[in-house]
Amino acid sequence: MRIVFMGTPDFAVPGLKALLNAGHEVAGVVTQPDRPKGRGQKLTASPVKAAALEAGLNVLQPERIKTPEFIASLKQLSPQLIAVAAFGQLLSGEILELPEHGCINVHASLLPKYRGAAPIHRAVINGERETGITIMQMDRGLDSGDIILTGKIPILPEDTTGTVHDKLAELGAQLLVKAVDDISADKSQRLVQEHGAASYAPLLTKEIEKINWAKSSVEIYNLIRGLNPWPGAYTLIGDKVLKVWEARACTIDRIPGPIPELSSYRPGEILGPIPEAGFAVSTGNGCLALTEVQLQGNRRMSAEDFMRGHRVGKGTVLG
């Protein structure tokens, strides 16, 4: 089957490689234009572009995919199917209807849950115990098309958005190949989504990234791992941003010295160091041990090193 692949970030690379390894004809790859990146703001190719060029594939990088010029270029590739994975632009009805078999999408959730742009982040932040991949037939709605295939993975207590992302990228690649094989063999199944059960995963906002220490320890822990490795949960120490990259559960008996009842502490108050585990912070229902942090303008470091190198101690309130 003649396929055009649309994708941009790391998440999409395993899917492209899997299609090639399975022997499918990839007539072209569509990805976002090169963007400035890093301190030097050097123009950098997307991970999908890099993988496509390495494989000797034809690459298209339209700033906008709804222009007549791009549509004409796409038609020249004569795709029988368009496969999409985290591309980054909405497809027009004209594109959706262009291939014989339409367009299919690799979505990183078990639809109809978590439709939208940030399904992995939201699943981890919300403390879900499982998530997965849905291969769906694309329509004009937001992740509302018929389900072709699904696959599940557990979300472990120590998982971050980064680790879940990597597992789903590999699972998505496997399911994409199976879906294309089934479509080629004319044995693909379709299941209409339960639209009434839909939930949404909108883009993250700065407000979500800020830790509210009045919440429960579990909620804060899930936020921290849900925003790791990007963009990072943060709190304020004085007038500086302190990103919190890793944390773990703690109990008050691990804090050296006499400690009053936790209810006497303000949410966000540092209770003291925990040997070999950073420092404890009061939460809405207990405490949480911060183990890896990053002060504004500094590198990531263990919470122990942070306490040694900065004038931060018991009684300091994070906000």
Secondary structure, DSSP 8 states (H G I E B T S, - for coil): -EEEEEE-SGGGHHHHHHHHHTT-EEEEEE----EEETTTTEEE--HHHHHHHHTT--EE--S-TTSHHHHHHHHHT--SEEEEES-SS---HHHHTSSTT-EEEEESS-TTTTBSS-HHHHHHHTT-SEEEEEEEE--SSSS-S-EEEEEEEE--TT--HHHHHHHHHHHHHHHHHHHHHHHHTT----B---GGG--B-----HHHHB--TTS-HHHHHHHHHHTTTTT-EEEEETTEEEEEEEEEE--GGGSSS----GGGS-TTBEEEE-TTS-EEEE-SSSEEEEEEEEETTS--EEHHHHHHHTT--TT-B--
